[in-house]
């Protein structure tokens, strides 16, 4: 049996019944109300879901008399792009202070994980750095704004170098550093060969060094990529009810990747039959094939290596700061996908994707003949949402004591454990409107006897006055994200002796690390951006001390910028920040649904306010394209709820 069976287009394991709460086919009735949507978080998830919902509204408006959305307001702690500012003022009052695309922002708030900074005329990605050519939703967004979203070679890779002539002074390729001046793999020596020969050397080296393991993993990645290709067809289909996924796990199940999300990457690689060298792992386990076994044929051939412990481990540490036991199989495959295709970044910074998504949303309405042309329809405000309160009909957003307004739909486009928001509901019985209860984001267990749940205080009353217990949130919604520190320095000189390199040999452009290399050096990735200015970007688990930096880069280096993604000495920042989810080897794959709270369901109303959660999809995997997939999934659910789309009712897949 193949590890990733590609299922038919509309496969789901359980039945679905259409229930568009607010859908109405009568134009006159549907147009009687204009809906207001609030989006909390202006990163990839928040900006992309804005664009997708706008498209559904415009499409509805073309078929009927007018659009249904009154306004979409995106709230974020970072400044809005030009043209979306409330006061029209610039934030350039401190031009001498180096700022990222997320600055200025409140203290101890990290902002979007897609953030860039320009240092010495070089754009440096502080978070998500590269985009894969097969990321169709990101590519589609770029095609919608070709003048502003232009492809550029990803910084820190050797794409350009392969086409250029030999220059022994410039770094080239990559290396996997094992600590104590030991390297597991270096491709920087390829710089001494002509460009046309370099292209052949890398696959030949991998094929010889990793033999069948190289093919096995490549084939698994191809099957996963093919499964993702099905996702795009499902997301674009608004006619069939079975293409509306209520949770991320339904989506992964439909394309045959649910199993991969529920096991560790080590277990998945075991299933693929990849060789495992326990001597290269920090947490050594008994394996069926050890590098120390006398019958291990690899040790008798020159140039042999372990793909799992070398290349795969280094790539996962680089992308997620986690080893193979901490990763689940799905995110492990996603981290390896870029090795098999073309990579790029957005010229001027990947953060331009978020800005463009908002501009494209506004332009959609400007060009729509049947929708009122108003710049106020798409808004982006720099506000910190602290409380969301549902009264059943609407949800009110508060920024401390200030009301931001009431909305029919609220979309949380930020990790739940990082947003620092109180979600509250009024008493369902309406007896005392001043009493607020925690919003049951994890659902409720109805009709349970208090005797069976002694000591429980997390209860609410349902619409009938019966006691209901609030269900706990899954660990994927409560576990802290993995901490990463991005440090940008200039005027640096790589200490070649520290890394066991000769002064006259080419330096690797990108230095990855093994498990031991990470433990000994405290870094996860080092990228040389410019030899001329000594510009280097480092990813590490913790902030690098002055002594450590001097040992690596000399005493004359200059710190240009430090971005802390979780962790650090600040406890609040450590708890509410972080770069990537804690996947816990697949144990945290259980996700929340995309619809967190539905007033109509909890209060038995014909309609009501709703809270959606885009980042539920990060329980299994996190990447720019994954955020876009989550945004598209939620946009479809919201469009169905508001009657912007009308899928065909199907009680089960057997009717297809």
Steps between C-alpha positions, in 0.01 A plus 500: 500500500631845416563729794300785350208367295355774283126480554225601265405863493228503763599233751409564865448243770173622636177647374439867442167680481474851368410756763568854377360688797447827321467379143202635312429464131253785495685811381271742674530325836873446466560866424307613804813469714859601443755299693801625693811285537790556740833326444745488790853470363643659188757237405471253212189336647317827569588681177437200275162419658404865437574458131316169471184621677501813282511280190197303617312823570586646159394178327169512688454865402545422132218245513262711710424864563775589743776371724410383849802609703484839666862498607798281582727639772843345558653569843870456565758635744732609217450814289272472196646535150493835326147602409338309786612723790220659703680829565705514182814558703831334433685288752841625387561731796810306607678441171830428677347192662513187285149358465352180367181485295311431827631807685402698694297262716420464869777378725521121535280441194681323218263583215462305178732206447546622143718802560798656327758771554735686268862523614769657281272484194437129558151370579516236773211276597476477878246218496359293212767543233426296190207414278472182296395527136225245565332725761211573267303732729801723560584493129138589422519798738819616329344467156220730618749781561791445260627859521555487876559131567809401306697181543852526633769246572473385860773642717746252638461242221724430206249538217681797348842357570435199279468730198799719581865440437740375764592751769700337777446798730123461505332233717322221318258216571431369846650285771371295793708575807530232768686705761859472624633603156335197338285516186258231387461648152635799305408605147701823518793321332289485183581870452834396347322339202340665195131599548363238257685224691375618841139426407588136438718459807232553764254226389789265427640561848161440661441187295834348595491610863139407575430242223149353523399727789526796262241344266272379780463842654465670164216268407323560833530875447360468147197314633447768764529775238247317283265487797536874550416550133160347579452753780489788254224336299299439816542857621394648166184288486213691663219290350539177694437493874765235555774748409423713808731374772400566858847424639858455378490128573205462263711664232804278560276195513345587164838499325652205685745688726332464837714205604818693424383781731446262791841330511850630565727569206735229626213247488405610151858463379512155660196411291678621189799282585755779541826406669546638852838569659437522873856617568415836340198559726507663841224275634632168381250220462535134412455462127488204270807624317779675685803670353715303746380158383773295335270411212415863414624517140495882494810530714705303247430742211651851481262797504204319652271684737165489674238713327265489798756621756675741267298676232147439628583586861688814398209623288242446775720674757545788256127537430337406831781486760395144583643152458328210326342368820335838560369534145199319363526324166297755305700803609820304443409436139397862452838616633673281240281604203709810411801279425317363197391821329571862421508745791449873508415789727310821434714789387501757777387251765246221538292733719388668176270202452283620791493859379411396146219270616329801663558722197362231271192468724434872475552503121247219460226725637621801304453304178168338596211681326229369736685573825521839660850637450625592845851495638346436839380155395850352548668643809827425677540643849791488742308390807562243770182297548478393864143369534234343278147484647210320336144607576358241263414728209839669467850499647648814651875559483675698772847651519536525876201722591438634150236337280610431143148418383268205455536239228305209357809286440835513679800315356799431722805496273767461767601208725247465782774456761669822385209739447443599868127548443213426739212330320177545695126443459198647672279273710312283247183523709511879486406532867790728589666665205791618715620145564762384252625144456808366320417422141511118461756493222559127542127424494287378790390169649123524537278352771772374733423444863692715749555188708694347213726806473574608861695820549440623148445875477534547125130472431238696312125468460364419159185650348284261703669583828671162518852480634768450237871448554751687286715250310876548539702634212726253318872523571560649154312812618680532834861387448752787465654552161867418441734786578744631239724806504596675176820704525628723219859620527733695273875557481544134588788274406436127520750336735604218267716330764200475733320298233806299402527661155812599310542870429529441126202268453156634397257563784154346487238764424264326742613307806245248628554291811445146623347425840845504658599814309193678631573396857867599487467825306154619608414598142260337258599680179764750392471680167758729346305777329795710384872444535572860403309648796541199729120467514385176662164366620490244781214290631550372855298361788612775738663841470870473422731635769774750420765235571331256265465758223863605534608137469300460179534840331784694663487792741422766239159370399194724541153384605250652257177339619374225731153347464391270782229255405391383846743391769739743664502627857158663474249241625203661326686511170609139545144385565327699227761501225682252284580425138350158430255267678610224733401196294606252772572226250138486382350489849370858458341438161146513641370839395220734585234540232510803272171614657583564866169638618157517336236706682220349296598150605556577867183710533275309256453811287431519129805721465767656718860610526788261439871475583734326254862397549738491201805387697333175599679361196837549673437208731645273231729716288607864471626689194399803293301285256336306784377830648355585158324161485352562846386846388331359191329228704359751749397743226290225340328421830425867564371548144269202543372634832420842357339360187771625264527147360237228481647148496292200400363306796647148515430267791795273427769447243307203359266746329781650293 
